[in-house]
Amino acid sequence: MFRAKIYITLKKGVLDPAGQAVRAGLHSLGYTGVAEVRMAKSVEVMVEANSAEGAEVLVREICERVLANPVMEEYSFVLETIV
Amino acid sequence: MRFGIVVFPGSNCDLDCYHAAKDVLGQPTEYVWHQESDLSRFDCIVLPGGFSYGDYLRTGALARFSPVMTAVAREASRGKLILGICNGFQILLEAGLLPGAMQKNDHLQFRCEVRPVRLENKDTPFTNLGRVGQVLHLPIAHAEGNYFIDDAGLEDLLTNEQVVFRYVDRDGQTTAAANPNGSRENIAGIINRAGNVLGLMPHPERRAEEIQGGTDGLLVWSSLLKWWGERHA
């Protein structure tokens, strides 16, 4: 069994309205040193596979087909072996 | 002309679309549950607005994997007319039947109001009764209508005249202030290259009768009927 910790971000240059709103909120609290905020999604997936390679192929596929929208998002992930 | 109105878990404009097709246009119309896999009996398939699958993950992202979407893609490739309104537009984007993606509105607010929308292309089955530059007043109701496409994709859309509707101000100008959601180039609706799949954020089914406050949306429904009638006389 493997655990994939997937991290999905908006591509560079894609407007992040939620990030901008959080940044504005932080500024209004006095944290004016916050230059930029980018929101992201984190998804944890447990995968049954015979090898780390097999798990990686599967995670990549579900990221590209479902979890991330390649038009505006990028993804990365870390794979851990669960004993 | 046979209309099929697709119902996903969380659709909420399906009744309005059914009413527009069945009662206003007077055409045979059926609801289609998202588990169905054969849509060959319809001439036009409507993906209505709402919050399919609770908008989980991304708007339209999970509806896209409903069995019915395989059938929608098949009928689209056969040239059948597909109309995606609001959440239906978002689903068509996620399914790759239209280019681009939908982002949260740039101000993060849900916008529910009547907006002037300019017709940019009348040479489609959905808009043939209009004229280019005509301004329609149509309701919008969404939090994620901020249409995004990269520069190359936008160039393609413009070159192929795929932009069908744009948000404008009272004078019909595409100003930044007239843009209710941050959409690129004030885009409110686009069509595919083949010209049979239209997606738009405004709701033509909510302006199909005087009792709804206006009939500007009827242009879309009546154009469909005219287009089909001319080919099946």
Interface residues (C-beta under 8 A of the other chain):
Chain A: V14 L15 P17 A18 A21 V66 L67 N69 V71 M72
Chain B: L57 R58 A61 F65 L93 E94 G100 A101 Q103 K104 N105 D106 H107 L108 N146 F148 I149 D150 G182
